């Protein structure tokens, strides 16, 4: 365990210097966000794994698999994750656990902390989502993130998206001559419709302001000419 902890400390120092790889000079100079600490919450495992993948791809691609795995473990702290991390470190040090790739390790991590519970959390989040005051671009991105691990697909996914969007846009698309069918069509056409509507509103406000300014100018000149 002591040997493993020393290796992890060395990896932290490496990550702190944001060392790049010889095969990717761009990655060595690019700022890449490190993952947030993961404490074992099922609803956060997907985002944690995605952040780890991105950082490893950009900054640690040339490192050995063992070093990449140990780097991921430096961000596994607190909650139910502490005991799992300690057991994993013991297994890695003893050779009981070996991984051919960091992706294999991340799959193991997902199974340990995600599984059915993660899917249930994402599905519940998806069912509660509403566009409200968000732009459609913002709503689509949030919806995609929740849908990715929710178990929803096909028609049920489309119905959840329709339910969550603002009613005006939903009605316009459903009443169109060729309403969207697939979820990608719904994303694209709803975004275009929302963007056009917002641009129209901005143009109306500009025109209204210009008209009010033109109507107010003669009145101001008349007041100034009065004795």
C-alpha positions as CSV (number, residue, x, y, z in Angstrom):
1,X,0.0,0.0,0.0
2,X,2.8,2.4,0.9
3,X,4.4,1.8,-2.5
4,X,1.2,2.5,-4.3
5,X,0.5,5.7,-2.4
6,X,4.0,6.9,-3.3
7,X,3.3,6.2,-6.9
8,X,0.1,8.1,-6.7
9,X,1.8,11.1,-5.2
10,X,4.3,11.1,-8.0
11,X,1.4,11.0,-10.5
12,X,-0.2,13.9,-8.8
13,X,2.9,15.9,-9.3
14,X,3.0,14.9,-13.0
15,X,-0.6,15.9,-13.4
16,X,0.1,19.2,-11.7
17,X,2.7,20.0,-14.3
18,X,0.2,18.9,-17.0
19,X,2.8,16.9,-18.9
20,X,2.0,16.3,-22.5
21,X,3.0,13.4,-24.8
22,X,5.6,13.4,-27.5
23,X,2.8,12.3,-30.0
24,X,0.6,15.3,-29.2
25,X,2.3,18.6,-28.8
26,X,-1.1,20.4,-28.9
27,X,-2.2,18.5,-25.8
28,X,0.8,19.5,-23.8
29,X,0.0,23.2,-24.2
30,X,-3.8,23.0,-24.1
31,X,-5.7,23.7,-20.9
32,X,-7.8,20.6,-20.0
33,X,-10.1,20.5,-17.0
34,X,-9.3,17.8,-14.4
35,X,-12.2,15.7,-13.2
36,X,-14.0,16.6,-10.0
37,X,-13.5,14.4,-7.0
38,X,-15.7,11.3,-7.3
39,X,-17.2,10.0,-4.0
40,X,-19.1,7.0,-5.3
41,X,-22.5,8.7,-6.1
42,X,-24.2,6.7,-8.8
43,X,-25.5,9.8,-10.6
44,X,-22.0,11.3,-11.0
45,X,-20.1,8.3,-12.3
46,X,-20.8,8.9,-16.0
47,X,-19.6,12.5,-15.9
48,X,-16.5,11.5,-13.9
49,X,-15.6,8.8,-16.4
50,X,-16.0,11.2,-19.3
51,X,-13.8,13.8,-17.7
52,X,-11.1,11.2,-17.0
53,X,-11.2,10.0,-20.6
54,X,-10.8,13.5,-22.0
55,X,-7.9,14.3,-19.7
56,X,-6.1,11.0,-20.3
57,X,-6.5,11.4,-24.1
58,X,-5.1,15.0,-24.1
59,X,-2.4,14.7,-21.4
60,X,-1.6,11.1,-20.4
61,X,-2.0,9.2,-23.6
62,X,1.6,8.2,-23.6
63,X,1.7,6.9,-20.1
64,X,1.6,3.3,-19.1
65,X,-1.9,1.8,-18.3
66,X,-0.9,1.3,-14.7
67,X,0.0,5.0,-14.4
68,X,-3.3,6.0,-16.0
69,X,-5.3,3.8,-13.6
70,X,-3.4,5.2,-10.6
71,X,-4.1,8.7,-11.8
72,X,-7.8,8.1,-12.0
73,X,-7.7,6.7,-8.5
74,X,-6.3,10.0,-7.2
75,X,-9.7,11.6,-7.9
76,X,-11.7,8.8,-6.2
77,X,-12.1,10.0,-2.6
78,X,-14.7,10.1,0.1
79,X,-18.0,8.4,0.7
80,X,-18.4,4.8,-0.4
81,X,-15.6,5.2,-2.8
82,X,-12.8,5.2,-0.2
83,X,-13.1,1.5,0.8
84,X,-13.3,0.4,-2.9
85,X,-10.3,2.5,-3.7
86,X,-8.2,1.0,-0.9
87,X,-9.2,-2.5,-2.0
88,X,-8.3,-1.7,-5.6
89,X,-4.9,-0.3,-4.6
90,X,-4.1,-3.4,-2.7
91,X,-5.2,-5.6,-5.7
92,X,-3.1,-3.6,-8.1
93,X,0.0,-3.7,-5.9
94,X,-0.3,-7.4,-5.3
95,X,-0.9,-8.1,-9.0
96,X,-4.3,-9.6,-8.3
97,X,-5.9,-7.0,-10.6
98,X,-4.5,-6.2,-14.0
99,X,-6.0,-4.1,-16.8
100,X,-5.0,-4.2,-20.4
101,X,-6.3,-0.6,-20.9
102,X,-7.5,2.3,-18.8
103,X,-10.9,1.9,-20.6
104,X,-11.2,-1.6,-19.1
105,X,-10.6,-0.1,-15.6
106,X,-13.2,2.7,-16.2
107,X,-15.7,0.0,-17.2
108,X,-15.0,-1.8,-14.0
109,X,-15.5,1.5,-12.1
110,X,-18.8,2.2,-13.9
111,X,-20.1,-1.3,-13.0
112,X,-19.1,-0.9,-9.4
113,X,-20.8,2.5,-8.8
114,X,-23.3,2.8,-11.7
115,X,-25.2,-0.1,-12.9
116,X,-29.0,-0.1,-12.6
117,X,-28.9,2.6,-9.9
118,X,-27.2,5.1,-12.2
119,X,-29.7,4.4,-14.9
120,X,-32.6,5.0,-12.5
121,X,-31.1,8.3,-11.4
122,X,-30.7,9.5,-15.0
123,X,-34.2,8.3,-15.9
124,X,-35.7,10.2,-13.0
125,X,-33.7,13.3,-13.9
126,X,-34.9,13.0,-17.5
127,X,-38.6,12.8,-16.5
128,X,-38.3,16.0,-14.5
129,X,-36.6,18.1,-17.1
130,X,-38.3,21.2,-18.5
131,X,-37.1,23.9,-20.8
132,X,-38.6,26.9,-18.9
133,X,-36.5,30.0,-19.6
134,X,-33.6,28.2,-21.2
135,X,-32.8,28.5,-24.9
136,X,-33.4,25.4,-26.9
137,X,-29.7,24.9,-27.4
138,X,-29.2,24.8,-23.6
139,X,-32.2,22.5,-23.0
140,X,-31.1,20.1,-25.8
141,X,-27.6,19.7,-24.3
142,X,-28.9,19.1,-20.8
143,X,-31.4,16.6,-22.1
144,X,-28.8,14.8,-24.1
145,X,-26.6,14.5,-21.0
146,X,-29.4,13.0,-18.9
147,X,-30.6,10.8,-21.8
148,X,-27.2,9.2,-22.4
149,X,-27.4,6.8,-19.5
150,X,-31.1,6.8,-18.7
151,X,-32.1,3.7,-20.7
152,X,-34.5,5.8,-22.8
153,X,-34.3,5.5,-26.6
154,X,-36.5,5.6,-29.7
155,X,-40.1,6.7,-29.2
156,X,-40.1,7.0,-25.4
157,X,-37.1,9.3,-25.6
158,X,-38.9,11.5,-28.2
159,X,-42.0,11.7,-26.0
160,X,-39.9,12.8,-23.0
161,X,-38.3,15.5,-25.1
162,X,-41.6,16.7,-26.3
163,X,-43.0,16.8,-22.8
164,X,-40.1,18.9,-21.5
165,X,-40.0,21.6,-24.2
166,X,-42.1,24.7,-24.1
167,X,-45.6,24.2,-25.4
168,X,-45.5,26.8,-28.2
169,X,-42.6,25.2,-29.9
170,X,-44.0,21.7,-29.4
171,X,-47.4,22.7,-31.0
172,X,-45.7,24.3,-34.0
173,X,-43.6,21.2,-34.7
174,X,-46.5,18.8,-34.2
175,X,-48.8,20.8,-36.4
176,X,-46.2,21.1,-39.2
177,X,-46.9,19.4,-42.6
178,X,-43.9,17.1,-42.0
179,X,-43.5,16.9,-38.2
180,X,-40.1,15.6,-37.0
181,X,-39.8,11.8,-36.3
182,X,-36.5,10.9,-34.9
183,X,-35.0,12.5,-31.8
184,X,-32.2,14.1,-33.9
185,X,-34.9,15.7,-36.0
186,X,-36.6,17.0,-33.0
187,X,-33.4,18.4,-31.6
188,X,-32.5,20.2,-34.8
189,X,-35.8,21.6,-35.8
190,X,-36.8,22.7,-32.2
191,X,-33.4,24.5,-31.9
192,X,-33.9,26.2,-35.3
193,X,-37.5,27.3,-34.4
194,X,-36.5,28.6,-31.0
195,X,-33.5,30.5,-32.4
196,X,-35.7,32.1,-35.1
197,X,-38.3,33.1,-32.6
198,X,-35.8,34.7,-30.3
199,X,-34.2,36.6,-33.1
200,X,-37.6,37.8,-34.2
201,X,-38.3,39.0,-30.7
202,X,-35.0,40.9,-30.6
203,X,-35.7,42.5,-33.9
204,X,-39.2,43.6,-32.7
205,X,-37.7,45.2,-29.6
206,X,-35.1,47.0,-31.7
207,X,-37.8,48.3,-34.1
208,X,-40.0,49.3,-31.2
209,X,-37.2,51.2,-29.6
210,X,-36.4,53.0,-32.8
211,X,-40.0,53.9,-33.4
212,X,-40.4,55.3,-29.8
213,X,-37.2,57.3,-30.3
214,X,-38.4,58.8,-33.6
215,X,-41.8,59.7,-32.1
216,X,-40.2,61.2,-29.0
217,X,-37.8,63.4,-30.9
218,X,-40.3,66.0,-32.3
219,X,-41.9,66.4,-29.0
220,X,-38.6,67.1,-27.3
221,X,-37.8,69.7,-30.0
222,X,-41.2,71.3,-29.5
223,X,-40.7,71.6,-25.7
224,X,-37.3,73.1,-26.2
225,X,-38.7,75.8,-28.6
226,X,-41.4,76.9,-26.1
227,X,-40.7,80.3,-24.4
